[in-house]
Amino acid sequence: MSAVSQSLRAHATWRWWEFALLAVLLVSWLLLPSHALLLNEIAILALFALSLDLILGYAGVVSLGHAAFFGIGSYAAALFAKLVMPDPLVGMVVAVAIATALGALFSVLILRGTDLTRLMVTLGIASILYELANKLDWLTGGADGLQGVVMGPLLGQFEFDLGGRTAYAYTLAVLIVCLLLARRLVHSPFGYSLQALRDNRLRAGSIGLSVNLRLVAVYAVAAGIAGAAGALLAQTSGFSSLDVFEFHRSAEVMLVLVIGGTGYLYGGIFGAIVFKLLHDLISAWTPQYWNFWLGLFLVVLVLVGREKLMRPWTWFGAKKS
């Protein structure tokens, strides 16, 4: 058992680049104040991708409806601020709790079947919630969205400014906290058991692992983190609409993980940075055809491979001089 404990501790040891990444995230708030709104969007997308990576990269559960929990978190935070109280931290706790509970409830639907079945089930869940939000227009605002969401000062002192500085600091803090919690989770015995399920669910069950309970637990945690990302979007923008449930949200976060990679938590952060910067730069250069260029980049990424794309001297077997 001591050898196993030592192995777990060795894998959980912090790498230098992890400290460097956290430092860059913190310094970005100080050095790039004029880009706070864009950075806030990147951080929200990175948090959303982190939640999907937990179920896709570690548990092997494919989902095309992860926007369901993103949307639930967004509407929960917006409604709480508008109808109950505007405190952003309390609203965040409520949104995460509701998204986590719904994640645990809906997780029973993805325990059986193939990956294709799970794709359809998760997509169906997001579609159902979209239609509910659309029909309950007296509560959600319907197609017009939930407007007039005014947030109180963060910690009772920091007002949400138009430049987005407070919003980005808030989002960055939530992202780092969730990243640390997720890192602790995946480097625990529970996290390694999830990887066993991902690699061979039948074999994991045959050695005594409670497959269904683990899937329910990780799905609920991932739903809660996705709900936190949705809550951040509503709280920092003061608005929530049906857009948060749409398919493109789920597809977008999947593309982020395709770019950044899965199964090591940080792929969502790297992918969100690349995706948002490409989106911003290409749409400024050619607003009508930015989807074409982004799609071309993804095709090249898949065909060439992420590692080779980062090291072009290896494309033709040439060695770096």
N, C-alpha and C positions, 0 to 999 in steps of 0.2 A: 504493500500500500504506500510505503514511503516513496518508492520509485514512481508510482503513478502520480502522487502529489507533486513530486519534483518536476515531472514532465508537464503537468498542468500549469505549474508556476512558470516554467520556462516559456511555454507558449503564450502565457498572459503577460510576459515582460514587455514593457513599453519600448518601442523602437524610436530611434532618434527622429525619424521623419514624422512620427506621430506628434511628438512635441513641436516640431517645426510647423506642422500643419495647424495645430492649435494656436501657435504664436502668430502665424500669418492671419488667421481668422480674427484674432483679437486686435492685431495691429491695423487690419483693414478698416476698422471703425475709426481709428485716429487719422490714418493717412488718406482716406478716400471719402471725405464728408460729402462731396458734391455728387457722389455716386451711391448714396445711401439707399435710395429707392430701388435701384437695380440690384444692389447687394442684398437687400431685404428679400426680393423675389428669389434670388439664387438660394438664400438660406432656407426659405420656406420649401422650395423644390427639393433641396438636399435633404431636409428632414422627411419629406414625403417619400423620397427614394430610399432613405434609410429604413423606413417602416416596411417597404416592399422587399428590401433585401433580406430582412429577417425571415420572411416566409419563403421567398424564392431562392435566395442564395444559401440559406442554412437548413431549411426544412424541405426544399424542393417542391413547394406548392406554387403552381402557376396561377396567376390571377389577371384577368382583364377588367375587373370591376373594383379595383382598390379605391377608386374615387368615391365609392359608397361611404366609406368611413371618413374620407377627407371632407365630403359634403356634409355629413352628419355633424362633424366637429365645427364646421363653418357656421351652419345654421344654429347649432346649439349655443355657440358663443355669442352670435349676433342676437338671437332671441333673448338670451339671458341678460345681455347688456341693455336691451331695449325695454324688456318687461319687468326685470327684477332689480338688478343693480349694475352699474357700469364698471365695476372694478375688474380690470383685465385678468388678474391672477386668479380670482375666484371663478371668473368665467372660464378660464383655461382649465381649472380643475373639473368643473362641471362638464365641459365639452369632452375632456379625456375620459371621464368616468362613463359618460353615455356611449361614446364610441367603443370603449373597451367592452361594455356590457353587450352592445350589439354585435361586436366581433365574436364574443363567446357564444352568443345565440346563433349567429349565422355559421359558425365554424362546423356545426354538425352536418351542414350541407356539403362540405368539401372532404369529409372523412372517407367517403366511398368513391369508387369510379376511377376513370382514367384522367390524364391531364386535360384531354379535350372536354370531358364532362365538367371538370372544375372550371375551365375557361368559360363554358356556357353558363354555369351556375353563378359564378361571380359576376359575369356580365349581366345576367338577369336580375341579380340583387340590386345592382347600381341602377338599372333601368326602372325597377319597381319604385325605388326611393325617388328617382327623378320625377316619375309620374305622380307620386304622392305629394311631393313638394309643389308640383304644378297645380294639382287639384285643390290643395289646401291653401288657396291664395289669400284667404282671410287671415292666415297666420304667417305664411312665408312670403307673401307679396306676389306669388305666381311668377309669370313671365317678366314682370317688372322688377323683380328682386326685392329683397328686404332692405329698404332705405331708411335713412335717419338713424343709423346706429352711431351713437356718440360714446366714446370710451372715456373713462375717468383717468386721472393721472396715474402713471405707473408708480407703485409703492407710495401713492398719495402725494408725490412730489414732482414727478417728471411728466410734463404734458407731451402728448403726441404732436410733434411739429410737422409742418408741411414738407420740410426737407427730408423727413424720414429718419433722422438720427436716432431718436428715441425708439422708433419702431424697429430699426435694425439692431440696436443694442438689446432690445427685448427678445427679438427673434434669435439672435446669436446666442443669448444666454440659454434659451429653451433648447436650441440645437445642440449645444455643448453638453447640457445636462442629459438629454436623451441619448446622445452619442456615448457618454460615459456609462450610462445605465445599460445600453445595448451591448457595449464592449464587455462589461462585467457579466452580462447574461451569456454571451456566446463563448466566453472563456471559462465558464463554469461547467461542471459535469452535465448539467442540463443542456447547455449549448452543444457539447460534444455528442450527446445522445441525439440531438436534432440532426447533426451531420450524418450520424449512423442511419437515421430514418431516410434522409435524402439519398444516401448511396444505395441502400437496400432495405426497404420497409419490411419486407417479409422476413429477412434475416434478423432485423432488429427486434421484431416481435417474437421470433423463435428463441431469443436469448433472454426473454423476460421483460423487455422494455414495454411500458404502457404507451403504445403508439398513439391511440386516440387522445388520451389525456394530454400528451405533449403537444400534439397538433392543435388542440383547443387552446392550450395555454399560450403558445407562440402566436397563434392567429389573433387572440385577444390582445396581446401586448402590441403586436404590429398595428392592429386597428386603433388602439389608444394613441400610438405615436402619429399615425395618419390623421387622427382626429385633432391632435395638437397642431399639426401643420395647417389643417383647415381652419382651426380657431385663430391661428396667427394671421391667416389671410383676411378673415373677417374683421379681426380687431385692429389690424394695421391699415386696412383700407376703408373701414367703416361701412362696408357693403357686403352683402351675400346674395348670390343669384343662382339660378338653375345651372349655370355654367359649371359649378363645382361638382355636379353629378355626371356631367357629360363624358362620353367615351374618350374624347381626346385627352382628358386628364389622366385616365388610366394608361392610355397609349403613350402619352408624353413621358410619364414616369418610367415606363418600361424602356423607352428609348434612352433615357438618362442612364439606366443601369447597363444597357447595351454598350454605351459609350464608356462608362466608368468601370464596368466589371461588377460581378456579384461575388458574394461569399467572403468579403473582407471588410464590410461596413463602410469603408471610405470611398467605395465606388460611386455611391450616391452623391457625395460631395464633389469629387472630381468631375463626374458626369454632368452635374447641375451647372458647374462653372462653365464647362465647354459648351453645353447645350444653350444656356442663356446668352453667353457671349456670341456664339454663332448666330443665334436668333436675332440679337440686337444689331450685330454688324451687317448681316446679310439683308435683313429687312430694311435697314437704312440705305443700303447700296441698291437693292432691287426689291422694292416692297411687293411687287406682283408675283415674283418668282422665287421668293425665299424658300418656299417648301421644296422646290426642285433642287436647289443647291444643298439644302440640309439632307434631303433624301440621297443625293449623290454622295455626300460625305459618309452617310451611314452604310451605303452599299460598298464603298471603298474600304471602310472600316471592317466590315464583315468579311469581305473577300481577301483583303491583305492581312488582317489580324491586328489587334491592338498593339502588341509588342513590336511587330515589324513596322507599323505605322510610326511608332515613336523612334524606331531605329532604321531609317531608310537605307543605310549602307548594307543592310542584310537582305534586301529585296532580291538581289541577283547572286547571292552567295559571296559577295565581296566582303573583305575584312576591313575593319576600321584601321586606318593607318595610325 
